[in-house]
Amino acid sequence: MGAYELIRINMELLPHAHSIFSPGFMIVGTVQIIYAASTSPRIGSITNTGLNGAVLQIISHGLISAALFFLARTSYDRIHFAYLDEMGELAIPIPKIFTLF
């Protein structure tokens, strides 16, 4: 989403600013990827396998968080309550359903 935002907003709406700041964005993005690969407790190395694992975690985080936001919004649209204590009988199965996903 962040890369998509940089392409859609910066390149189309702010082309001059994008041409000025894009080298800095590339440096910051590269540092973030290397930092994520080197500090992850499961990966822990800046090797080819470590970087592949970091990319896998980035993609899976994007998919899982999008799915959880979708489930939260869908349940809110159907029952129109935001807090579990307001849901009555639904407060019991909803945490189990979210844990499943």
C-alpha positions in Angstrom: 0.0 0.0 0.0 2.8 2.4 0.8 4.5 1.8 -2.6 1.1 2.2 -4.3 0.5 5.4 -2.5 3.9 6.8 -3.5 3.2 6.0 -7.1 -0.4 7.2 -7.3 -0.1 10.4 -5.2 3.5 11.5 -5.5 4.0 10.8 -9.2 0.7 12.0 -10.4 -0.3 14.9 -8.1 3.2 16.1 -7.2 5.5 15.3 -10.0 8.1 18.0 -9.2 8.2 17.1 -5.5 8.5 13.4 -6.5 11.5 14.1 -8.7 13.2 15.9 -5.8 12.4 13.5 -3.0 12.4 10.1 -4.7 16.1 9.3 -4.1 15.5 9.9 -0.4 12.4 7.7 -0.5 14.4 4.9 -2.1 17.1 5.1 0.5 14.7 5.1 3.4 12.8 2.2 1.9 16.0 0.2 1.4 17.1 0.9 5.0 13.7 -0.2 6.3 13.8 -3.5 4.4 17.3 -4.2 5.6 16.4 -3.3 9.2 13.3 -5.5 9.1 15.4 -8.4 7.8 18.1 -8.0 10.3 16.0 -7.5 13.4 13.3 -10.1 12.8 13.6 -12.8 15.5 12.6 -15.6 13.1 14.9 -14.5 10.2 17.8 -12.7 11.9 20.2 -12.4 8.9 20.8 -10.2 5.9 21.2 -13.2 3.5 19.2 -14.1 0.5 17.0 -16.3 2.6 16.6 -13.6 5.3 15.5 -11.0 2.7 13.1 -13.5 1.1 11.6 -14.1 4.6 11.3 -10.4 5.2 9.4 -9.9 1.9 7.2 -12.9 2.8 6.4 -11.3 6.2 5.6 -8.0 4.6 3.2 -9.6 2.1 1.6 -11.8 4.7 1.2 -8.9 7.1 -0.6 -6.9 4.3 -2.9 -9.7 3.5 -3.8 -10.6 7.0 -4.3 -7.0 8.2 -6.5 -6.3 5.2 -8.6 -9.5 5.9 -9.0 -8.5 9.6 -10.1 -5.0 8.7 -12.6 -6.5 6.2 -14.0 -8.8 8.9 -14.3 -6.0 11.5 -16.0 -3.7 9.0 -18.4 -6.4 7.8 -19.4 -7.3 11.3 -20.0 -3.6 12.1 -22.1 -3.2 9.0 -24.3 -6.1 9.9 -24.8 -5.5 13.7 -24.0 -1.7 14.0 -22.2 -2.1 17.3 -18.5 -1.4 17.7 -17.8 -2.9 21.2 -18.1 -6.5 22.2 -20.1 -5.8 25.4 -22.8 -4.1 23.3 -23.2 -7.1 21.0 -25.0 -9.4 23.5 -24.9 -13.0 22.4 -22.5 -12.2 19.5 -19.8 -11.2 22.0 -19.0 -14.9 22.6 -18.4 -16.3 19.1 -16.9 -13.2 17.4 -13.4 -13.4 19.1 -13.3 -17.1 18.2 -14.2 -16.3 14.5 -11.5 -13.5 14.4 -9.0 -15.9 15.9 -9.8 -18.4 13.2 -9.1 -15.9 10.4 
